[in-house]
Amino acid sequence: MSGTPDPTTTPSTLIRLLLADDHPVVRAGLRAVLETEPGIVVVAEAVTAEEAVTRAAQGDIDVVLMDLQFGRGMGGAEATARITARPAAPRVLIVTTYDSDADTLPAIEAGATGYLLKDAHPEELAAAVRTAAAGRTALAPTVADRLMNRLRSPAVALTRRETEVLTLVAEGLSNQAIGRRLHLTEGTVKSHLARTYTKLGVDSRTAAVAAATDLGLIRR
């Protein structure tokens, strides 16, 4: 189902959107907000990340609004990487409830043009869509602040792999189980944790998880 374009807007200036989210209420809310905006039209929806990758490749999408968590299957960061790897790819604007480093960094590294939270005001959402369509970066204030803090305080900035390891520690996995999940040796997992302890100034798994959570490095 497509929205109704503004009669004064030519097809070449329309910003054509794909909404990728597994929650129908969220998709309906995004559509309701964005289709009131002149020059913006929702041309398709996807309920899985895999579907979003396939639909985005058809050549009639300018911006994909991408959630990060889809339950089973591919996640939003991986879908973003696949979408943006193609020539003349649409821009990807992450729209999610998560703002920890464990979420923002993989998405941005995957090629997302912007990162917005689902509690953003409608005006902020529309502005982010237009900014992303123009190829400029659109970041939620909390995300921008966190990225700036990482630059100012590199000592407490975890690498993507360190973040992945610590996130799995927080889920209660053993070093051996983490190694299996991430295809690492147990020794490599221990090395990542040792560097993490040093960066966070702690000496235990529990303290590392607590400190990283307080700093917003992993999801609460």
C-alpha positions in Angstrom: 0.0 0.0 0.0 1.4 3.4 -0.9 0.7 6.8 0.5 -0.8 9.7 -1.5 1.9 12.1 -2.8 1.6 15.8 -2.4 0.0 17.1 -5.6 2.6 19.9 -5.9 5.5 17.4 -5.5 7.0 15.8 -8.6 8.0 12.1 -8.5 11.7 13.0 -8.7 11.6 15.0 -5.5 9.6 12.5 -3.5 11.4 10.7 -0.7 10.3 7.1 -1.0 10.3 5.1 2.2 10.5 1.4 3.3 9.4 0.7 6.8 11.2 -2.3 8.3 9.8 -3.3 11.7 8.2 -6.5 12.9 5.6 -4.7 15.0 2.5 -3.7 13.0 1.6 -1.0 15.5 5.0 0.6 15.1 4.7 0.5 11.3 1.3 2.0 11.4 2.4 4.7 13.7 5.4 5.6 11.5 3.2 5.6 8.4 0.6 7.8 10.0 3.2 10.3 11.1 5.3 10.4 7.9 2.5 10.4 5.3 1.3 13.7 6.6 4.6 15.2 5.6 4.8 16.8 2.1 7.3 15.1 -0.2 7.4 11.9 1.8 5.7 8.7 0.8 5.7 5.2 2.2 5.9 2.7 -0.7 6.5 -0.5 1.2 6.8 -2.3 4.5 8.9 -5.3 5.6 8.3 -7.4 8.7 11.7 -9.2 8.7 15.2 -8.0 8.1 15.6 -10.4 5.3 12.5 -9.0 3.6 13.8 -5.5 4.0 17.1 -6.4 2.3 15.2 -7.9 -0.7 12.7 -5.1 -1.0 15.4 -2.4 -0.7 17.2 -3.8 -3.7 14.3 -3.1 -6.1 15.5 0.4 -6.8 12.4 2.4 -5.8 13.4 3.2 -2.2 15.3 6.3 -1.0 15.3 5.7 2.7 14.8 2.5 4.8 13.6 3.1 8.3 15.1 0.0 10.0 14.5 -1.5 13.4 17.4 -3.3 15.1 15.6 -6.3 16.7 13.4 -8.6 14.6 13.0 -11.6 17.0 14.3 -14.5 14.9 16.6 -14.4 12.0 18.8 -11.5 10.7 19.1 -8.3 12.8 18.8 -4.8 11.7 22.6 -4.1 11.7 23.3 -7.0 9.4 20.4 -6.0 7.1 21.8 -2.5 7.0 25.3 -3.8 6.0 23.7 -5.8 3.2 21.6 -3.0 1.9 24.3 -0.4 2.0 26.9 -2.7 0.3 25.0 -2.5 -3.0 25.6 0.2 -5.6 23.2 3.1 -5.5 21.8 1.8 -2.3 19.1 3.6 -0.3 20.0 5.4 2.9 19.3 3.5 6.1 17.9 5.3 9.1 17.8 3.2 12.3 14.6 3.8 14.3 14.7 1.7 17.5 14.3 1.8 21.3 17.9 0.9 22.0 20.7 3.4 22.4 23.6 1.5 24.0 27.0 1.2 22.4 26.2 -2.5 21.8 23.4 -1.3 19.5 24.5 2.0 18.0 28.1 1.1 17.0 27.3 -2.0 14.9 24.6 -0.2 13.1 26.7 2.8 12.3 29.7 0.6 11.3 27.2 -1.3 9.1 26.6 1.9 7.1 23.5 3.5 8.7 23.2 7.2 7.8 21.2 8.0 10.9 20.1 6.6 14.3 16.9 7.7 15.9 14.9 6.5 18.9 11.3 5.6 18.7 10.3 8.2 21.3 11.4 11.0 18.9 8.9 13.7 18.2 7.2 13.6 14.8 9.0 16.7 13.6 12.3 15.2 14.6 11.5 12.0 12.7 10.5 13.8 9.5 13.6 16.0 9.7 15.8 12.9 10.2 14.2 11.3 7.1 15.0 14.3 5.0 18.5 14.6 6.4 19.2 10.9 5.7 17.7 11.2 2.1 20.2 14.1 1.5 23.0 11.8 2.6 23.7 13.7 5.8 24.0 12.1 9.3 21.0 12.2 11.5 21.6 11.2 15.1 19.4 11.2 18.2 20.9 13.6 20.8 21.6 10.8 23.3 23.4 8.8 20.6 25.4 11.8 19.4 26.4 12.6 23.0 27.5 9.0 23.6 29.6 9.0 20.4 31.3 12.3 21.4 32.0 10.9 24.9 33.7 7.9 23.3 36.0 10.3 21.4 36.7 12.3 24.5 37.3 9.3 26.7 38.8 6.6 24.6 40.0 4.7 27.7 36.4 3.6 28.4 35.5 2.9 24.8 35.2 -0.8 24.1 35.8 -2.3 20.7 32.9 -3.9 18.9 34.2 -7.4 19.8 34.7 -6.4 23.5 31.2 -5.1 23.6 29.8 -8.4 22.1 31.8 -10.5 24.6 30.6 -8.4 27.6 27.0 -8.4 26.4 27.1 -12.2 26.4 28.7 -12.2 29.9 25.8 -10.1 31.0 23.5 -12.8 29.6 25.1 -15.3 31.8 27.2 -17.2 29.3 30.5 -18.9 30.2 33.7 -18.1 28.4 33.5 -21.4 26.6 29.9 -20.7 25.5 30.8 -17.2 24.4 33.6 -18.6 22.3 31.2 -21.0 20.6 28.7 -18.2 19.9 31.3 -15.8 18.5 33.5 -18.5 16.9 36.5 -17.6 19.1 38.8 -19.6 21.2 38.3 -19.5 25.0 41.7 -17.9 25.3 40.7 -15.1 22.9 37.5 -14.5 25.0 39.6 -14.2 28.1 41.9 -11.8 26.4 39.0 -9.6 25.4 37.7 -9.7 29.0 41.1 -8.8 30.4 41.3 -5.7 28.2 37.8 -4.8 29.2 38.6 -5.1 32.9 41.5 -2.8 32.4 39.5 -0.2 30.5 36.7 -0.2 33.1 39.0 -0.4 36.1 37.4 -3.5 37.5 38.5 -7.0 38.3 35.5 -9.3 37.9 32.8 -10.2 35.4 30.0 -8.9 37.7 31.8 -5.5 38.2 32.5 -5.2 34.4 28.9 -5.8 33.5 27.7 -3.3 36.2 30.2 -0.6 35.1 29.5 -1.1 31.4 25.8 -0.9 32.0 26.1 2.3 34.0 28.2 3.8 31.2 25.7 2.8 28.5 28.2 0.5 26.8 25.9 -2.4 26.9 22.1 -2.6 27.0 20.3 -2.4 30.3 
